[in-house]
Amino acid sequence: MHLILGAKMNYFLKNIPDRTQKPRESGYTMVMDKGLSIREAEDMIESSGDFIDIVKLGWATSYVTSHLEKKIKLYQNAGIPCYLGGTLFEAFVIRDQFDDFIRVVDKYNLEHVEVSDGSITMSHDEKCDYIQQISKNYTVLSEVGSKDAAKIIPPYKWIDQMQTELEAGAWKVIGEARESGNVGLFRDSGEVRQGLVEEILTQIPKDKILWEAPQKSQQVWFIKLCGTNVNLGNIATNEVIPLETIRLGLRGDTFHDHLTT
C-alpha cells in the first residue's frame, strides 16, 4: 500500500508527486456544499473525506438547509471543518445584524468564518476592521473580488487588498470566482485572467491564497502553474476524487508532468 496524505492507496505507482498531509497549510481542497442531504454528505465523507480539508456551506444555503446542526456535526466528527458562505456574512451585515451572525457561528461551534464584500458595498477599512475583530476568536478566510461580472478590479488593487487583509488577521485570502467560475479571477467564458494571477503571485505567497476554481480546466491551470499542492476551492462535491487524480498526475491533463521526477 502506498500512503499519501494519510489515505491508503490501493497499489504502488512510482513518480507520484508528494502531497502535503492533513492538517495542512498548502494543497488545500475546499468543497462547496450547495445543499447536500445528510445521506449525501455521509456518502461524500466515505468516498472522499480523506481528500477534503474544509467544507463551505455555499452562500446562504445554511438558512434553508434541513438538519443543519446534524450536518455540521457530521463534518466535524469526520475531522472536516465547516464554515458558512461569505454571502451569509454580508446578509447579516447589511441588515445591521453582525452580533446575530456571531451568535450563529457560536451556536454551531464553527471555528472558521468567511468575510467578504462581493455583494455589498463596504469600505475596505471597514472590511479589515471586521477581519481584525473576528480573527481574535476565529480563523478568518477573507474573500477578495466582486460577484459582479462587469466590475473589473485591477491587479494592483487585488494585491493591496490581499496584503492588508492578511495583515488584518486573515488566515488565507480567497480569490473570488463564484460557484460557476465566471467572474473575478475568470472571464465570463471561464478562462483564467492569467496576467492577473501571475501578478498577484509576485507579491502574495501562494500558500496564503485559496483560489476558487470550480471548473476542471481552471483546476488544471492552477496545478500546472503553482504545483500539486496549490490551494483550490469551490470544488463540487462529486469532483473531489477527480481533482486529486489531477494533482497526482493520474489524469490526462497532467499525466506527463511527473513521470521524470
Secondary structure, 3 states (H helix, E strand, C coil): CCEECCEECCCCCCCCCCCCCCCCCCCCEEEEECCCCHHHHHHHHHHHHHHCCEEEECCCHHHCCCCHHHHHHHHHHCCCCEEECHHHHHHHHHCCCHHHHHHHHHHCCCCEEEECCCCCCCCHHHHHHHHHHHCCCCEEEEEECCCCCCCCCCHHHHHHHHHHHHHHCCCEEEECCCCCCCCCCECCCCCECHHHHHHHHCCCCHHHEEEECCCHHHHHHHHHHHCCCCCEEEEECCCHHHHHHHHCCCCHHHCCCCCCC
